[in-house]
Amino acid sequence: MFRITNAHLRPEPRDYSFVTVIGNVGAGKSTLTRELSSRLGFDASYERVANNPYLSDFYADQAAWGFHLQIYFLGQRYKDIVDIQDAARDHIQDRSIYEDVEIFARALHDTGKMADRDFQTYHDLFHNMVDHLIRPDLAIYLTGSLDTILKRIASRGRESEKAVPAAYWAELHTRYERFISGYTQSPILWVDIDRFDMYKHPEHLEMLAAEVRHFLAQKNSLAAG
């Protein structure tokens, strides 16, 4: 149900831990962020969906609104990480900043829904920003079958997502698999959402929290040594 990869990667030493949650739309990132932050005593930040000024327009016309949406998310996540650095407290973040450029913006560009100059502008802005940001101590990657993703998207019933073709979610699913295979920003804790169910099996959440605590304790002891 859990496994660690990239364990050799270590960010710069600091007095607090920064964990980010990675995964496709519907994978359960926000719920896991909320529950884990409570179990671990971490601060938490969440992707802005309910009050997002572009999301509904984007799902209706991706070519017209894709660049605007990506700039909005990039600015949001940049501010979140700056705030994390300033607060210097243990923190867990709902969705990493790296997914935006390598999955969502790139998908728009590859499918002709974002112009070359817009993608280049976005790409350059992204890299100028991340050079000034801390990297995560750990990325929790929620992975599983496309069927599970589609069922979770359907069950939460967001109006803006209902009209989106299943092919779009399938394309994102493939891109996530490609993205995570080349991810080198931090260690990765893989969570198999086909088996992990914190509602039917509350003990699964406790097991995951223990995995995170154990990994971060090891990281801190190595840094102290």
N, C-alpha and C positions, 0 to 999 in steps of 0.2 A: 504493500500500500504506500510506503514511503521509501525513498532512496535519495542519497546525496551524490551530486556530481560537481566537478570543479572545486573540490574541497581544498585544493592547493592555493586557490586565489585568496588573497588577503588584502583588504583595504587598509588605508592608513590608520594607525592606532588612534583611538579617541575614547572618551570616557562614557560614551553612550552607544547604543546599538540602533541600527537603521535596517529595517526589514521591509521589503517590497513584495507585493503579491502580483503575480503575472498570470494571465489566462484569457481565453477567448470571452467574448460577450456571452453571458449566461453561465459561465463556469462556477460562479459563486464567490467572486472576489470580495465584494462589499460585505456579504454576510460573514465570511471567514475573517475579514479584517476586523469587524466589530467584535466577534466572539473571541478571537485570539487576543485582541488588545485588552479585553476585559480579563482574560485568564492570566495574561503576562504582566498586566499593570503598565502597558505601553500607551502613549498617546497615539492617536490615529487620525489619518486624513483620508478623505473619500473623493472619488471622481464625481464631479458635479453633473448630474444627469437631469434631475427633476426641474431645475431652473436654468438649464442650458439654453441660451438664446438661439442656437443654431441646429440642435440635434433633429428636431422634427423636419425642418427645411432640408437638412442633409439627406434624411431617409427618403424624402419626396423627390429630390433632385441632387444627386451626389456630385455631378459635374459642376453645378452652379455654386454649391455651398461647401464642397470638400476642403478647399484651401482655408476658408474662414473658420470652419470647425477645427481643423488641425492647429491653426494659430491660437485659437481659444484654449484648446487643451494643453498646448505647449506652455502658454503663459501661466495657466493654472498650476501645472505640475512644477514648473520652475519656481513659482512663488512658494508652493508647498515645501519644496526641498530647502529653499533659502530659510524659511521659517523653522524647519527642522534643525538646520545648522545653528540658527540663532538661539533656539531654545535649549539645544544640547541635552535633550532628554530622550530616553528610549522611545522609539517610534515605529509604527507599522503603517505602510502606505498602500492604498487601494489602486493598483495598476502602476507600473513603472513608466518612467519617461522614455525609455528605450523602445517600447512597443509602438509609440506614436510614429516615429520616423521609419522604423524598419518593417512595420506591418501595415498600418493604416494609410499613412501618406504614400508609401511605396506602392501599395495596392491601387490607390487612386491614379498614381502616375502610370503604372504598368498597363492599366486598362483604359488609358486615354482620358480619364476624368479629372486629371490635374495637369496643366500645361508644364512643359519643360522648365520654363523660367520660374513658375510658381514653385515647383518642386525644388529647384536649385536654391531659390531664396529661402524656402523652409529648411532645407537640408543645411545650408550655411548657418542660419540662425540657430538651429538646434545644436550644432557642434560648437558654436561660439558660447552658447549657454552652458552646456554640460562640462566644458573645461573648467568651470568655476564651481562645480557642485561635487558634493561627496558621493561616493559610490555605496551601494548597499553592502551591508555585512552578509546578507543572505537574501536570496530571491526564492519565494515559495511559488512553484509553478503548478497550477491546477490543470491537469491534463486528463483526457478520457476520450471516449468515443464521440463521434459527431452526433449519434442518436441521443446521447445523454445531454449534449449541449442544446440540441433542438427542443427536447422535452422541457428543459429548464427555461428556455426563452419563451416557449408557449405558455408554461404554467404561471409565469409572473405577469403576463398579460399587458405589457406596455403597448399602448396604442401605436406609438411611432415605430415599433418593431414588427407589428402584425403583418403589414403589407410588404415587408422585405422578403424577397425570394429566398428560398432555402439555399439556392446556389451561392448566394453572397456569404452566408454563414459557413458553407462548405469551403469556399475559397479562403476565408479567414482561418479556418481550421488548418488547412494545408500550410498557410503562411506561418502560423504559430509553430508548427512542427519544424519548419525550415529555420525560423528565427531562433528557436531555443537550441537547435543543434549547433549554432554558431555563436551563442551568447557567451561572452567572456568578461562580463562586468563584475561578477561575484559568484560565489558558490550557489548551487541550486538545490533546493529541497523539493523533489518531485512528489506530488500528491495525486494518486489515481482516483479521480472522482467517480469512476464506475464502481468503486468499492468503498470509498470514503463517504459516509453519510452521518453527519453529526446530529440529524434529527431522529432517525431511527436508532442510531447507536451513539448516544452522547459520549460514550467512552472514547470514540474515535477522536473527538476534539481534545480530550485530555491526553491521548497518545501523541497527537500532533504537537500540542503545547510542550510536552516533555521532550520531543525531538528538537524543537526550536531552542528550548532552554539548554539542552545538552550541547548543541552545536555552538551556541553563543558563549557558553561557559568555557568550552575548549578554545574558542577564538580569543577570549579574554585572557585565559591562562597563558597562551602562547605569546600574546602581546606583552603580558607582564614579565614573562621570562626573557 
